[in-house]
Amino acid sequence: MTASDIATQLIAAQRRAARLRNALMTVGAFFAAARQSDPLPMLRDLCGEWLLADKVEIIVPAGTGSLQAHSPTMLVGPIMIGRRMVGRIEVTRATPPFDSDDRELLTALGQIVGIVLEQSSLQGQLDQYLNQARAHADTLDQLLQFGRMVTSATTEPLHLGLQLATQVPAMVGGERASLLLLPLDNNAAPMLLLSNGHVATPERAREVREHGFAGFVLCEGQPLIIDETDADQRWLSLRMREYEAPTRCAMAAPLRWGSRLLGALTVTTTQSRRFDSSHLNLLELVACHISLAIYAADLETRRNQSAKLLNEIEARMRTALVAARAGDAQAFDQLEIQLARLRDVQQLLSLNMAIPPES
């Protein structure tokens, strides 16, 4: 071996050592890429530095492409997770031609990129679980606050409904909510309570009851989601006007007590495909709480009114009875009037407590 050959080999060894040293210095950057939402751009740059490439493509999954390069300017290698090939790396370089060192580096890169992609996937799952845990914790806090309102013994359904409606959007991830209530004694006079704290006009409430999404859900009798209002015939067939930002996604659930419909709870957003089945399940749970609260508040209001009326009837009957005993013949007419009022109260109480027939 001549001195020239020794010098050539020494220079080649020094270059290989320098290349290996530079590669080792950037290994940490590969694993830093795993913490990014999309690690591929950074991985392509790092692979390009390792192989002095003009262009790098990382293809995951591997697909049907060949691992054999059909051009001297291209090098192709597998991306491996353990013994499983999950993708491939395609490297293009005009000069100098690829050699054995490049192939060995590409093999190592396939292993490293595989580990990084697996770590990125696991990190994404962990982030998703963390977000879900936080969302569940927030939901529990909101449900607790919601439950406190439900059990606050508020006896005025309108006031209670407004309080509940304002809490709904934050609980289920919507932007706006409305609560359509059908009074037990007069379903023809609905009330529409909005999450902005306002009460809609009676005309607007009737329009929503007859032609809006809430009315449609009441007719269907089950919770519904419309993912994309612009493309859903159910929404397009509704005759209603929107005074605010246009709705792109909506969901609603009926309010029930037994077979009796108390109204409907609607949540909307300006974002398409915002809600899924988990949101609808939560909305139905909230609707159950609202149904209980509204029905209990209505019964409590009627009980108080009936008790007050019964006390008044009792007082007048006692007065009439005293007058009758004193010989006042007109007192018997007053007793008949109070007995008629008593029958009306009794009928009203029976109507409130009775279970209506299946519709």
C-alpha positions as CSV (number, residue, x, y, z in Angstrom):
1,M,0.0,0.0,0.0
2,T,1.5,3.3,-1.0
3,A,1.6,6.4,1.0
4,S,-1.0,7.9,-1.4
5,D,-3.5,5.1,-0.6
6,I,-2.9,5.5,3.1
7,A,-3.5,9.2,2.8
8,T,-6.8,8.6,0.8
9,Q,-8.1,6.1,3.4
10,L,-7.2,8.5,6.2
11,I,-9.0,11.4,4.6
12,A,-12.0,9.1,4.0
13,A,-12.0,7.9,7.6
14,Q,-11.8,11.5,8.9
15,R,-14.8,12.4,6.7
16,R,-16.8,9.5,8.0
17,A,-15.9,10.4,11.5
18,A,-16.9,14.0,11.0
19,R,-20.2,12.9,9.4
20,L,-20.9,10.5,12.2
21,R,-20.1,13.2,14.8
22,N,-22.4,15.7,13.1
23,A,-25.2,13.0,12.9
24,L,-24.9,12.2,16.6
25,M,-25.1,15.8,17.5
26,T,-28.5,16.1,15.9
27,V,-30.0,12.9,17.4
28,G,-31.7,14.9,20.1
29,A,-33.4,17.1,17.5
30,F,-35.2,14.0,16.2
31,F,-36.8,13.4,19.5
32,A,-37.6,17.0,19.9
33,A,-39.6,16.7,16.7
34,A,-41.8,14.1,18.4
35,R,-43.2,16.8,20.6
36,Q,-44.5,18.8,17.6
37,S,-48.1,18.4,16.3
38,D,-46.7,17.5,12.9
39,P,-43.1,16.1,13.2
40,L,-42.7,15.3,9.5
41,P,-41.3,18.7,8.3
42,M,-38.6,18.7,10.9
43,L,-37.8,15.0,10.2
44,R,-37.4,15.7,6.5
45,D,-34.9,18.5,7.3
46,L,-32.9,16.4,9.7
47,C,-32.7,13.4,7.3
48,G,-31.6,15.8,4.6
49,E,-28.8,17.0,6.8
50,W,-27.7,13.5,7.5
51,L,-27.6,12.4,3.9
52,L,-26.7,15.8,2.3
53,A,-29.8,15.4,0.2
54,D,-31.5,17.7,-2.3
55,K,-34.9,16.3,-1.4
56,V,-36.3,13.9,1.2
57,E,-39.8,12.4,1.3
58,I,-41.1,10.5,4.3
59,I,-44.1,8.4,3.3
60,V,-46.3,6.9,6.1
61,P,-47.9,4.4,5.7
62,A,-45.5,2.7,3.3
63,G,-48.1,2.0,0.6
64,T,-47.2,0.0,-2.4
65,G,-44.1,1.8,-3.4
66,S,-40.9,-0.2,-4.1
67,L,-37.9,0.0,-1.8
68,Q,-35.6,-0.4,-4.8
69,A,-34.3,2.8,-6.3
70,H,-34.5,2.9,-10.1
71,S,-32.2,5.9,-10.4
72,P,-28.6,6.4,-9.2
73,T,-29.7,9.8,-7.8
74,M,-32.3,8.2,-5.5
75,L,-32.0,6.1,-2.3
76,V,-35.0,4.4,-0.7
77,G,-35.2,2.8,2.7
78,P,-37.8,1.4,5.1
79,I,-39.1,3.1,8.3
80,M,-39.3,0.5,11.0
81,I,-41.0,0.1,14.3
82,G,-39.4,-3.0,15.7
83,R,-39.7,-5.5,12.9
84,R,-42.7,-3.8,11.4
85,M,-42.3,-1.6,8.4
86,V,-44.6,1.5,8.7
87,G,-43.3,3.7,6.0
88,R,-40.4,4.5,3.7
89,I,-37.8,7.3,3.2
90,E,-37.0,8.5,-0.4
91,V,-33.8,10.5,-0.7
92,T,-32.7,12.4,-3.8
93,R,-29.3,13.8,-4.4
94,A,-27.7,14.7,-7.7
95,T,-24.0,14.6,-6.5
96,P,-22.0,12.9,-5.2
97,P,-23.4,9.4,-5.9
98,F,-24.7,7.4,-2.9
99,D,-22.3,5.0,-1.3
100,S,-22.3,2.4,1.4
101,D,-22.1,5.0,4.2
102,D,-25.3,6.6,2.9
103,R,-27.1,3.3,2.9
104,E,-26.0,2.5,6.4
105,L,-27.1,6.0,7.6
106,L,-30.5,5.5,5.8
107,T,-31.0,2.2,7.7
108,A,-30.3,4.0,11.0
109,L,-32.6,6.8,10.0
110,G,-35.4,4.4,9.3
111,Q,-35.1,3.1,12.8
112,I,-34.9,6.6,14.4
113,V,-37.8,8.0,12.4
114,G,-39.9,5.0,13.3
115,I,-39.2,5.5,17.0
116,V,-40.0,9.3,16.7
117,L,-43.3,8.6,14.8
118,E,-44.3,6.1,17.5
119,Q,-43.4,8.5,20.2
120,S,-45.3,11.3,18.4
121,S,-48.4,9.0,18.2
122,L,-48.2,8.1,21.8
123,Q,-47.7,11.8,22.8
124,G,-50.8,12.7,20.7
125,Q,-52.8,10.1,22.5
126,L,-51.6,11.3,25.9
127,D,-52.5,14.9,24.9
128,Q,-55.9,13.7,23.8
129,Y,-56.5,11.9,27.1
130,L,-55.3,14.9,29.0
131,N,-57.7,17.2,27.1
132,Q,-60.5,14.8,27.7
133,A,-59.7,14.6,31.4
134,R,-59.7,18.3,31.7
135,A,-63.0,18.6,29.7
136,H,-64.6,15.9,31.9
137,A,-63.4,17.8,35.0
138,D,-64.8,21.1,33.7
139,T,-68.0,19.3,32.8
140,L,-68.3,17.9,36.3
141,D,-67.8,21.3,37.8
142,Q,-70.5,22.7,35.5
143,L,-72.9,19.9,36.2
144,L,-72.4,20.5,39.9
145,Q,-73.2,24.1,39.5
146,F,-76.1,23.2,37.3
147,G,-77.4,20.7,39.9
148,R,-77.2,23.3,42.6
149,M,-79.4,25.5,40.4
150,V,-81.8,22.7,39.8
151,T,-82.2,22.0,43.5
152,S,-82.3,25.7,44.5
153,A,-86.1,25.4,44.9
154,T,-86.8,28.3,42.7
155,T,-90.5,28.3,42.3
156,E,-90.9,30.5,39.3
157,P,-90.4,28.5,36.1
158,L,-89.6,31.5,33.9
159,H,-86.8,32.8,36.2
160,L,-85.4,29.3,36.7
161,G,-85.5,28.6,32.9
162,L,-83.5,31.8,32.2
163,Q,-80.9,30.9,34.8
164,L,-80.5,27.4,33.3
165,A,-80.4,28.5,29.6
166,T,-77.5,30.8,30.3
167,Q,-75.4,27.9,31.5
168,V,-76.0,25.5,28.7
169,P,-73.6,26.7,25.9
170,A,-70.5,26.5,28.1
171,M,-71.5,23.1,29.3
172,V,-71.9,21.5,25.9
173,G,-69.5,23.5,23.8
174,G,-72.0,25.6,21.9
175,E,-72.2,29.3,21.2
176,R,-75.9,30.0,21.7
177,A,-78.8,28.1,23.4
178,S,-82.5,28.5,23.6
179,L,-85.1,26.9,25.9
180,L,-88.6,26.5,24.5
181,L,-91.1,25.9,27.3
182,L,-94.7,24.6,26.8
183,P,-96.7,25.7,29.8
184,L,-98.6,22.8,31.4
185,D,-101.9,24.6,31.3
186,N,-101.5,26.1,27.9
187,N,-99.3,24.5,25.2
188,A,-100.6,27.0,22.7
189,A,-98.7,29.8,24.4
190,P,-95.0,28.7,24.4
191,M,-92.2,30.7,25.9
192,L,-88.7,31.0,24.3
193,L,-85.8,31.7,26.7
194,L,-82.4,32.7,25.3
195,S,-78.9,32.1,26.6
196,N,-78.2,35.8,26.4
197,G,-80.7,36.3,29.3
198,H,-83.6,37.6,27.1
199,V,-87.1,36.3,26.6
200,A,-88.2,36.2,23.0
201,T,-91.5,37.7,21.9
202,P,-94.6,35.5,21.9
203,E,-94.7,35.6,18.1
204,R,-91.1,34.4,17.9
205,A,-91.8,31.6,20.4
206,R,-94.8,30.4,18.4
207,E,-92.7,30.6,15.2
208,V,-90.0,28.4,16.7
209,R,-92.6,26.0,18.1
210,E,-94.3,25.7,14.7
211,H,-91.5,26.0,12.2
212,G,-88.1,25.9,14.0
213,F,-85.7,23.2,14.9
214,A,-87.0,23.0,18.4
215,G,-90.5,22.3,17.1
216,F,-89.1,19.7,14.7
217,V,-87.4,17.9,17.6
218,L,-90.6,18.0,19.6
219,C,-92.4,16.3,16.7
220,E,-89.7,13.7,16.4
221,G,-89.6,13.2,20.1
222,Q,-85.9,12.4,20.3
223,P,-82.5,14.3,20.4
224,L,-81.0,15.3,17.0
225,I,-77.9,16.7,15.5
226,I,-77.5,18.6,12.3
227,D,-73.8,18.6,11.4
228,E,-74.0,21.0,8.4
229,T,-77.1,23.1,8.1
230,D,-76.2,24.2,4.5
231,A,-76.4,20.6,3.3
232,D,-79.2,19.1,5.6
233,Q,-82.6,19.0,4.1
234,R,-84.2,18.9,7.6
235,W,-82.8,22.3,8.4
236,L,-83.4,23.7,4.9
237,S,-87.0,22.8,5.1
238,L,-87.6,24.8,8.3
239,R,-89.4,28.1,7.9
240,M,-87.6,30.4,10.3
241,R,-85.4,33.6,10.4
242,E,-82.0,34.0,11.9
243,Y,-81.3,37.3,13.5
244,E,-77.7,36.6,14.6
245,A,-74.7,34.9,13.0
246,P,-75.9,32.0,10.7
247,T,-76.0,28.6,12.3
248,R,-73.7,25.9,10.8
249,C,-74.2,23.1,13.4
250,A,-77.1,22.5,15.7
251,M,-78.5,20.0,18.2
252,A,-81.6,19.8,20.3
253,A,-83.2,17.5,22.9
254,P,-86.9,17.4,24.0
255,L,-87.8,18.1,27.6
256,R,-90.0,15.3,29.0
257,W,-91.8,14.3,32.1
258,G,-93.2,10.9,31.6
259,S,-95.1,11.1,28.3
260,R,-95.6,14.8,28.7
261,L,-93.6,17.2,26.5
262,L,-92.4,20.2,28.4
263,G,-90.4,21.9,25.6
264,A,-87.1,21.6,23.9
265,L,-83.5,22.6,24.5
266,T,-81.5,23.8,21.5
267,V,-77.8,24.6,21.1
268,T,-76.2,26.1,18.0
269,T,-72.8,27.2,16.7
270,T,-71.4,29.0,13.7
271,Q,-68.8,26.2,13.2
272,S,-69.6,23.2,11.0
273,R,-69.5,19.7,12.4
274,R,-68.9,21.0,15.9
275,F,-71.1,18.5,17.8
276,D,-70.9,14.7,18.0
277,S,-72.7,11.9,19.9
278,S,-71.0,12.7,23.2
279,H,-72.2,16.3,23.0
280,L,-75.7,15.1,22.3
281,N,-75.6,12.7,25.2
282,L,-74.5,15.6,27.5
283,L,-77.3,17.8,26.1
284,E,-79.8,15.1,26.8
285,L,-78.5,14.8,30.3
286,V,-78.9,18.5,30.8
287,A,-82.4,18.3,29.3
288,C,-83.3,15.7,31.9
289,H,-82.2,18.0,34.7
290,I,-84.1,20.9,33.2
291,S,-87.2,18.8,32.8
292,L,-87.1,17.9,36.4
293,A,-86.4,21.4,37.5
294,I,-89.1,23.1,35.4
295,Y,-91.7,20.5,36.3
296,A,-91.0,20.7,40.0
297,A,-90.9,24.5,39.9
298,D,-94.3,24.6,38.0
299,L,-95.9,22.2,40.5
300,E,-94.5,24.2,43.4
301,T,-95.9,27.4,42.0
302,R,-99.3,25.8,41.5
303,R,-99.2,24.2,44.9
304,N,-98.6,27.6,46.5
305,Q,-101.3,29.2,44.4
306,S,-103.7,26.4,45.3
307,A,-102.9,26.6,49.0
308,K,-103.5,30.4,49.0
309,L,-106.7,30.0,47.1
310,L,-107.9,27.2,49.5
311,N,-107.1,29.4,52.5
312,E,-109.2,32.2,50.9
313,I,-112.1,29.8,50.2
314,E,-112.0,28.4,53.7
315,A,-112.1,31.9,55.2
316,R,-115.1,32.9,53.1
317,M,-116.9,29.7,53.8
318,R,-116.4,30.2,57.5
319,T,-117.8,33.7,57.3
320,A,-120.7,32.5,55.2
321,L,-121.4,29.6,57.7
322,V,-121.5,32.1,60.6
323,A,-123.9,34.3,58.7
324,A,-126.1,31.3,57.9
325,R,-126.3,30.3,61.5
326,A,-127.3,33.8,62.3
327,G,-130.2,33.4,59.9
328,D,-128.8,35.2,56.8
329,A,-130.4,33.3,53.9
330,Q,-128.0,34.9,51.3
331,A,-125.1,33.2,53.1
332,F,-126.2,29.9,51.5
333,D,-125.6,31.5,48.1
334,Q,-122.1,32.4,49.1
335,L,-121.5,28.9,50.3
336,E,-122.6,27.6,46.9
337,I,-120.2,30.0,45.2
338,Q,-117.2,28.9,47.4
339,L,-118.1,25.2,46.9
340,A,-117.9,25.8,43.1
341,R,-114.5,27.5,43.5
342,L,-113.4,24.5,45.6
343,R,-114.4,22.1,42.9
344,D,-112.4,24.2,40.4
345,V,-109.3,24.0,42.6
346,Q,-109.8,20.3,43.1
347,Q,-110.1,19.8,39.4
348,L,-107.0,21.9,38.8
349,L,-105.0,19.9,41.3
350,S,-106.2,16.6,39.7
351,L,-105.2,17.8,36.3
352,N,-101.7,18.8,37.4
353,M,-101.1,15.5,39.2
354,A,-102.7,13.2,36.6
355,I,-100.5,11.3,34.1
356,P,-101.7,12.3,30.6
357,P,-102.5,9.6,28.1
358,E,-99.8,8.6,25.6
359,S,-99.9,10.9,22.6
